[in-house]
Amino acid sequence: MANKRAPKCCVIWNERHEECSLDVLMKFKEWTHKHHLRSDVEIAEMLNITPNEARKYLDLAKMPKYDSAVLKRMKELMNES
């Protein structure tokens, strides 16, 4: 005999993951390693920031703000290649 309450107890698990600035920063760091970009000056020119800021981002010492131009530029660079 089938359980009559089984359909009432069905649970649907829907997981949503929104991309945060740390996720983008980690992907960008992996992208720079994959493309053999080691120069802070070269990365800084690509992101239109200073070399010191580029080093801080790649060392994960500084986080870009969620809606910053740097974060948008990182996404654009990764999508272009």
Residue pairs with C-beta under 8 A, 6 or more apart in sequence:
20 66
21 63
21 64
21 65
21 66
21 68
21 71
22 63
24 64
24 71
24 74
24 75
25 57
25 60
25 63
25 64
25 74
26 60
27 74
27 78
28 57
28 74
28 77
28 78
29 58
29 60
31 77
31 78
31 81
32 38
32 43
32 58
35 81
37 43
40 51
40 52
40 54
40 55
40 58
41 51
41 54
43 51
43 54
43 58
44 50
44 51
44 53
44 54
46 73
46 77
47 54
47 57
47 70
47 73
47 74
47 77
48 69
48 70
48 73
49 57
49 70
53 62
56 62
57 64
57 70
64 70
64 71
64 74
65 71
